[in-house]
Amino acid sequence: MSFGLVMLAADPGATDAEVRVMAEHCGSLHHREGELDERIVGFYESLRARYPDFPPYGPDSPWMDMPLNVGIDHVGMHLTFSERGDAALQLIDELARRHGLTIYDPQGDEITRPAELRVQMEPAIVALIEELRAPEH
């Protein structure tokens, strides 16, 4: 069993309808031509450094379909429903936020914009931040 996600270099002011049209277009056989969006390049390079989509694949690969569907403004992914997929989702969320990308989930027709992404911090880091914010520092 798998599920798909599409990472999009959508304009920050794009409406939900525009994001859906962009995602639909990215899933077609006719990709846009032009200059690569640097946000997509950074995302894809960081993602495949941890989870390659070309051989050799590690035993922790979350991908159900390889290579990933990559265009100038998107990366389409099919992930496994498993712990491997869960670990990859954490990295995908982190990288989406870092690169200012929008995530489209076609199963639930959900759009997650960069400002909406949540990354859980380690409790030790949260404690350190709270300690540094304390008035006595």
N, C-alpha and C positions, 0 to 999 in steps of 0.2 A: 504494500500500500504506500502511496506517495502523495505529496501535495506540491503545488506549484506556487512560486512567488516571482514577481517581476520587479526588479530594481530599476527605477526610472530617474533620469536626469530631467525632471519636470521643472518648469518655471515655477518659482515660489508662489506666484500669483495665479497659477492655473486652477481652474475650477475642478470639482470632482468629475464632471462630465468630460472635461478636456483630458484629465489624467486617464480616465477609462478608455477614451478614444486612442490615446497614445499607447496604452498597454495593449489594446487590441491590434493596433498597427504593428507593434513590436513582435507580436505573436504570429504575424503573417509571414509569407515567404518573401515579401517585398519590403526590405529594410530601407530606411532613409540613407541617403548618401551624404557625405560631407566630412567635416572635421570631427574627430573623436572628442567627446566631452571629457575633459580632464577628470571630472568627478567619477565617471564610469571607469576610466582607466585606473585611477587610484584604488577604487573599490575592488575591481576585478583582480588586479595584481596582488593586493593584500589578501583577498579571499583565496585565490588559488595558491598562494604561498603556504597557506595552512591546509587547504583541501584541494589538491590538484584535480583538474578535470581532464587531464591527459595522462597517459601511463608514465611512470608507474603509480598506481593508486595504493594508498595505505588501507589497512583493514578498518580504519575509522572513517572512511569516505561516506559522506551523507548523500551523495548524488545517486539518483535513480536513472538519470539520463545524461550522458556525456558525449561530447563536450557541452558545456553550458551554451545557451543561446545568447550570443553577445553581438551587439550592434553599437553604433556610434553613440546611442543615447539610452541603452538599456542592457541589463543582464537578466535573462530568464533562467530559473532554476527549478528542478524537481527534486525534492528532498524526501528521504525515507521517514516514515513515522516510527521513530525509535530514539534511543538515547543519542545515537550519532547525529540524528537530525536536530535534536534539542540543543546539543552543543554547537552545531553550526548556526542555529538561529540566534544564539547569543552573539556570536561573532558578526553575523549579518546585521543585527540591530546596531551593534557598536560601529561597524563600518559605515552603515547608512547615515548615522548621526554625524560621524566624523567627516564624511564627504558631502553632506547636505543633500542626500537623495531621498526620493519618495518610494515607499514600498506599496505595491498593489498585490492584494491577495484575491485571485479570481474565484476561489471556492466560496468565500464569504462576501465577495464584492466590496472588500474593505480597503481603504486608502489610509496609509500612515505616513504623515509628513515628518520631515526631520525634527521639527520642534516637538512632536508628539512622542518621539521614541524615548523609551525608558530603559536605562541600563542600571541593573542592581549593583550597588557597590559592596565590596567586602566589608563586613562589620568593623574590622580593625581600621579601615580607612575612614569610615564614618566616625568612629570614636576619635581618631586623630584630628579630623576636621573640627569636631565639636570641642575638643580640648583647645585647639588653636584659636577658636572663636571665643573662648571663655574670657570674661572681663579681666582676669588677673594676668593675662598674657600681653 
